[in-house]
Amino acid sequence: MRLVAMLPILCAVMVGSVQAQGAHGSVSAAGTPSINMLLHQSPQFSTMSRLVDASGLAIMFNGRGPFLLFAPTDAAFARQSPALVNDLLLPENKSKLMAFVVSHVLPGAVDVRSPRQTALGMTLGGTHVSFDPADGGRVNGAPLSGSAILVANGVVQPIDAVIGRP
């Protein structure tokens, strides 16, 4: 499984990410929230926030980064079968949940909307990510939902679909 191969990388990222933080994240010296804090503060990301917390990867999203998180909105999750989230949250599916979360994360702070940028790279979960500027922009077929949000440890790009499949 790809997740097993990724564990040393994730552990290194998480260990390097530890810093003084509150229950839901940290704030930079300039007052900018971390990815995890933004997920908790924004009502449009309540489902993704729950999944990140349950996966045990919140510490990574509180750390240094930088990361680009393609964050499905709650509206995107609402269009999925309710079984998707319920299944991911089962304790016996934690590795599946971790794989799902990291399939939405690119290392680095990539400018998604760069006109010359079509191949964005590979997620921490091993999924190739591409950008199509048509119709306001799409990432792996998922429509962008609003502007990218700059945070202390990267960028959160709201998307209107789920791109990772468990």
Helices and strands as residue ranges (DSSP letters): H 2-17, H 35-41, G 43-45, H 46-55, H 58-62, E 67-72, H 74-78, H 82-88, G 91-93, H 94-102, E 105-107, E 119-122, E 128-132, G 134-136, E 138-139, E 142-143, E 149-151, E 154-159
